[in-house]
Amino acid sequence: MIHDDEEPVGLGALDRVTWALRRAELAVQTLKEQRLRPLGMAAAHYTLLMSVHSEPGLAGAELARRLNVTPQAVASLVARLEGRGQLERRAHPRHRHVQELHLTDAGREALRAADQVIASIERHITEGLGPEESAQLRTLLERVSKTVRDA
């Protein structure tokens, strides 16, 4: 039984690596949202456009799995970007019920503008760390990803 005077978290909980990762992620995400807003874009739009750019023809369900969001969330984003003329759906050549996603010229333009914003955030971070620490951070983050995948 838990008593009211017992701490709900372990000693040092705020010093955990996972908590530091979350704080960094939130800080970067907040900056992305602020800097992309003048373009009329959210960070989720950038992520979806970038994903479709890197793998043209992805289906919504596969995109949802890769982005770790629900198919409904992807469908809503796709509908919004399709309404803006930035994405188009095309019928899959073999599976008539599957719709492939492709960038339009307007989508490529929007992605280009957004990527300049994201690249400036990247430069700000890497300039603050310097080249050696930036490389070290990338290496460590890759190791974290691998460690978690292997768990």
N, C-alpha and C positions, 0 to 999 in steps of 0.2 A: 504494500500500500504506500502511495506517495503522500507525504505530508506537505502542508502549505509552506513550511520553512525550508524545504529541500530545493536546491537549485535545479531548474529544468534542463540545464545543459552541463556538460562536463567542464572541468577546469581547463582553461585555455581554448575554449571553443572558438573564440574570436581570432585566435592566432592560427587556426588551421589553414592548410594550403587550399582546401576547397573553398573556404570563406574568402581568402585573398583572390582566388580565381573569379569568384562571383562578383566581388567588388570591382575588379578590373573590367570584367565583362559589362557590368552595368554602366561604368564610367564611359567606356568606348561606345556602347549602344546609345547612351544619352547624347553624346557628342554627334554621332551619326544622325540621329533623329533631328537634332537642332540644325545641323549643316545641310541636310537634305531637304528640310521643310521648304526653304525658298524655291526649290525646284518643283514643289508640289508632289514630292515623293517621300515615302516612308522607307525605313531601312528594310522592311520586309519586301517591298517592291523591288529594291535594288537586289536583294538576295535572290528573288525569283527570276528577275531578268538575267542576272549573272548565271544562274543555274541553267536556264534555257539556252543562253549564249554558249556556255561551255559544252552542253549536250543537246543540240537541237533535236527535236522530235520526241523528247521525253513526254510520257503520258502523265496526267495529273496525279494518279495514284502513286506512281513511282517517284515523282517529285515530292509528294507528301512524305513518303518514307525517307527520302534522302534529307529533307529539311526537318524531319522529326516533328511534323505538325499533322493535324487531321486532314483527310481529303477535303472536308468541308471548308477548312481554312484556305487551302490551295484553290479550291473552286471559286471562292469569294474573291481572292486576289486576282485570279486569272480573269474572272468576269470584269473586274474593275480595270485591269490593264488592257483587256480586249476592247472595252468601251472607250478607252483612250486611244485606241488604234496602235498600241505598242506590242500586242501579242496577237497571234492568230492561231486558230485550231485548224488542223488538217486531218482528214480521215487517214487512219493507218492503212498502208497498202494491203495488208493481209487480214487484219481484224477490224471489221467494219464498225464495231461498237467502241473502239478505242480512238481517242482523239489525240493527235500529236500536237505539241506546242512549239511554235516557232516565233522568233522575233520578227517584227516588221521593220521597215526603214525608220519609222518613228520610234520604235522600241530600241533600235540600235543607237539612235541619237540621244534618247533619254538615258540609256545605259552609259554612253560615252560621257555625258555631262555629270551624271552621278558618280561615275568612277573617278573623275577628276577630283571630286569632293572627298571621296574615300581615300584616294592617293594622298591628298593633302593631310588628312588625319594620320595616315601611315607615316608620312614624313615627319610630322610633329612628334609622334611617339618615338620613331627611330633616331631623330636628332636629339631628343631628350636622353635617350639611352646610350647613343653612340653605336658605331658599327659592331664592336666586339660584343657588347651586352645584347644588342638586337639579335645577333646570330645565336648567342647563348640562349636567349629567351625562346627563340623559335625552336631550337634543339630540345630544350626542356619541355616546351609545350607538346612537341611531337612525342616525346617520351611519356608524358602524362596521358596523351590520347592512346598510345599503344598499351600502356599499363592498364588503363581502364577497359579497353577492348578485350584484353587478355584475362580480365578478372572473371 
